[in-house]
Amino acid sequence: MGNQNLDSNVATIMLVDDHPLFRKGLNQLIEFESELKVVSEHSNGKDAIAAAQDIDPDIILLDLNMQGMDGLETVKELRNQGVSSRIIMLSVSDNDEDVITAITNGADGYLLKDMEPEDIVEQIKQAAIGRMAISERLTHILAAALRKPNRKPDNPLSGLTSRELEILKLIAKGLSNKLIARELDISDGTVKVHVKHLLKKLNFRSRVEAAVWMVDQQH
């Protein structure tokens, strides 16, 4: 039947983790949620990168500390390949450096594996509707890191088309691609292409960086 026939209100998820038990547990939790569906599972980054191109899931849950190609290398490569899924890192580490590196390399969220299972699911649901998924005790680390001296040129927005600017403003409000598509009456695919272009023009690797920066611009 393929994902194409899935209800557009259902967020498709790819799980990437080298612990079968953790994948199984997460899978079982997600099965209870009618608005989330796991469509693909992988135990390493290499397979995930190949599959992400084909499947184009809404959300990729990515283990940070995998054997071989770790989560950071994987997220970098996914973004280099132009994968525009929302990527959420799953980690046992709440080290400031890990969190900041993951986000600046293109992750859209960072969840700790020791969170309550229902909190993890709640955060995934937040990501599905376009909000940032991050463990509560990490938010201050992130806010501080992303607001470091602005490394953008004087007026980078002038390089954007009016459509890209419109989409950037909606990203800053926390809207997902699906909601932006609905709002502007264009297809999901068209939104993805615009997002890809505007991130490239502004030299951002993730929508989260773009959103935080845009919110700052508007103050």
C-alpha positions as CSV (number, residue, x, y, z in Angstrom):
1,M,0.0,0.0,0.0
2,G,3.0,2.4,0.4
3,N,3.1,5.5,2.6
4,Q,1.5,7.6,-0.1
5,N,-1.9,6.2,1.0
6,L,-1.4,7.0,4.6
7,D,-3.7,9.6,6.1
8,S,-1.8,12.9,5.7
9,N,-2.4,13.5,9.4
10,V,-0.2,10.5,10.3
11,A,3.5,11.4,10.7
12,T,5.8,8.7,9.2
13,I,8.8,7.7,11.3
14,M,12.1,6.1,10.6
15,L,13.9,4.5,13.6
16,V,17.7,4.3,13.5
17,D,19.3,2.7,16.6
18,D,21.8,-0.2,17.0
19,H,20.0,-1.6,20.1
20,P,17.2,-3.9,18.9
21,L,15.6,-3.8,22.3
22,F,15.4,0.0,22.4
23,R,13.9,0.0,18.8
24,K,11.3,-2.6,19.9
25,G,10.3,-0.6,23.0
26,L,9.9,2.6,21.0
27,N,8.0,0.8,18.3
28,Q,5.6,-0.6,20.8
29,L,5.0,2.9,22.3
30,I,4.4,4.5,18.9
31,E,2.0,1.7,17.9
32,F,-0.5,3.1,20.5
33,E,-0.5,6.5,18.8
34,S,-2.9,6.9,15.9
35,E,-1.1,10.0,14.5
36,L,2.4,8.3,14.4
37,K,3.5,5.4,12.3
38,V,6.9,3.7,12.1
39,V,7.6,2.9,8.4
40,S,11.2,1.9,8.5
41,E,13.8,0.6,11.0
42,H,17.6,0.5,10.7
43,S,20.5,-0.5,13.0
44,N,23.1,1.7,11.3
45,G,23.6,5.1,9.7
46,K,24.6,3.8,6.3
47,D,21.4,1.9,5.7
48,A,19.3,4.7,7.1
49,I,20.9,7.2,4.7
50,A,20.1,5.0,1.7
51,A,16.5,4.4,2.9
52,A,15.7,8.0,3.8
53,Q,16.1,9.0,0.2
54,D,13.4,6.6,-0.9
55,I,11.0,6.8,2.0
56,D,11.3,10.5,2.8
57,P,9.8,10.0,6.3
58,D,8.4,13.0,8.2
59,I,10.6,12.2,11.2
60,I,13.9,10.3,11.7
61,L,14.7,9.2,15.2
62,L,18.4,8.8,15.3
63,D,20.6,7.3,17.9
64,L,23.6,9.5,18.7
65,N,26.0,6.7,19.9
66,M,25.9,4.0,17.3
67,Q,28.7,1.6,16.4
68,G,30.5,2.4,13.2
69,M,29.0,5.6,11.7
70,D,27.7,7.5,14.6
71,G,24.6,9.7,14.8
72,L,26.5,12.9,14.1
73,E,28.1,11.6,10.9
74,T,24.7,10.2,9.9
75,V,22.8,13.5,10.4
76,K,25.5,15.4,8.5
77,E,25.3,13.0,5.6
78,L,21.5,13.0,5.6
79,R,21.5,16.8,5.3
80,N,24.3,16.8,2.7
81,Q,22.1,14.4,0.6
82,G,19.2,16.9,0.9
83,V,17.0,14.8,3.2
84,S,14.5,17.3,4.7
85,S,12.9,15.1,7.3
86,R,12.8,16.4,10.9
87,I,15.7,14.6,12.6
88,I,15.6,14.0,16.3
89,M,18.7,12.7,18.1
90,L,18.2,10.1,20.8
91,S,21.0,9.9,23.3
92,V,22.1,8.9,26.8
93,S,24.4,12.0,26.9
94,D,23.2,15.4,28.2
95,N,26.7,16.8,27.5
96,D,26.3,20.5,26.3
97,E,28.8,19.9,23.5
98,D,26.9,16.9,22.1
99,V,23.6,18.8,22.1
100,I,25.1,21.9,20.3
101,T,27.0,19.8,17.8
102,A,24.0,17.8,16.9
103,I,21.8,20.8,16.3
104,T,24.3,22.8,14.4
105,N,24.9,19.8,12.2
106,G,21.3,19.6,11.2
107,A,19.3,17.9,13.9
108,D,15.9,19.3,14.8
109,G,15.7,18.0,18.2
110,Y,17.5,16.1,21.0
111,L,15.9,13.7,23.4
112,L,17.5,11.8,26.3
113,K,16.9,8.1,26.4
114,D,16.4,8.2,30.2
115,M,13.2,10.3,29.8
116,E,9.9,8.8,30.8
117,P,8.6,6.8,27.8
118,E,5.4,8.8,27.6
119,D,7.5,12.0,27.5
120,I,9.5,10.7,24.6
121,V,6.3,10.0,22.7
122,E,4.9,13.4,23.6
123,Q,8.0,15.1,22.2
124,I,7.8,13.0,19.0
125,K,4.2,14.2,18.6
126,Q,5.3,17.8,19.1
127,A,7.9,17.3,16.4
128,A,5.2,15.9,14.1
129,I,3.3,19.2,14.3
130,G,6.4,21.3,13.7
131,R,7.6,22.1,17.2
132,M,11.0,21.5,18.4
133,A,11.6,18.2,20.3
134,I,14.0,18.7,23.1
135,S,14.4,17.3,26.7
136,E,13.4,20.0,29.1
137,R,16.7,20.2,30.9
138,L,18.5,20.9,27.7
139,T,16.5,23.9,26.4
140,H,18.7,26.5,28.2
141,I,21.9,25.0,26.7
142,L,20.4,25.2,23.3
143,A,19.0,28.7,23.5
144,A,22.3,30.1,24.7
145,A,24.2,28.3,21.9
146,L,22.0,29.3,19.1
147,R,22.0,32.9,20.1
148,K,25.8,33.2,20.0
149,P,27.0,36.3,18.1
150,N,25.2,36.4,14.9
151,R,27.3,34.9,12.2
152,K,25.1,35.9,9.3
153,P,25.7,38.7,6.8
154,D,24.1,42.1,7.2
155,N,20.9,41.4,5.4
156,P,20.7,37.8,4.3
157,L,16.9,37.9,3.9
158,S,17.4,40.1,0.8
159,G,18.6,37.0,-1.0
160,L,15.4,35.1,-0.4
161,T,12.4,35.1,-2.8
162,S,9.1,36.4,-1.3
163,R,7.8,32.8,-1.2
164,E,10.9,31.6,0.7
165,L,10.6,34.5,3.2
166,E,6.9,33.6,3.7
167,I,7.9,30.0,4.4
168,L,10.7,31.1,6.7
169,K,8.2,33.1,8.8
170,L,5.9,30.1,9.1
171,I,8.9,27.9,10.1
172,A,9.7,30.5,12.8
173,K,6.1,30.0,14.1
174,G,6.8,26.3,14.4
175,L,4.7,25.0,11.5
176,S,5.6,21.7,9.9
177,N,5.9,21.3,6.1
178,K,2.4,19.8,6.0
179,L,0.9,22.8,7.8
180,I,2.8,25.3,5.7
181,A,1.6,23.5,2.6
182,R,-2.0,23.8,3.8
183,E,-1.6,27.4,4.8
184,L,-0.1,28.5,1.5
185,D,-2.2,26.1,-0.6
186,I,0.8,24.4,-2.2
187,S,2.0,20.8,-2.1
188,D,4.2,19.3,0.6
189,G,6.9,18.6,-2.1
190,T,7.0,22.3,-3.1
191,V,7.4,23.3,0.5
192,K,10.3,20.9,0.9
193,V,12.1,22.3,-2.1
194,H,11.6,25.9,-0.8
195,V,12.9,24.9,2.7
196,K,15.9,23.3,1.1
197,H,16.7,26.4,-0.9
198,L,16.2,28.9,1.9
199,L,18.4,26.9,4.4
200,K,21.1,26.7,1.8
201,K,20.9,30.5,1.1
202,L,21.1,31.3,4.8
203,N,23.7,28.7,5.4
204,F,21.7,26.8,8.0
205,R,21.7,23.1,8.4
206,S,18.3,22.7,10.1
207,R,15.0,24.4,10.4
208,V,15.5,24.8,14.1
209,E,18.5,27.1,13.5
210,A,16.6,29.0,10.9
211,A,13.6,29.4,13.3
212,V,15.6,30.6,16.3
213,W,17.5,33.0,14.1
214,M,14.3,34.3,12.4
215,V,12.6,34.8,15.8
216,D,15.6,36.9,16.9
217,Q,15.4,39.0,13.7
218,Q,11.8,39.8,14.4
219,H,12.5,41.2,17.8
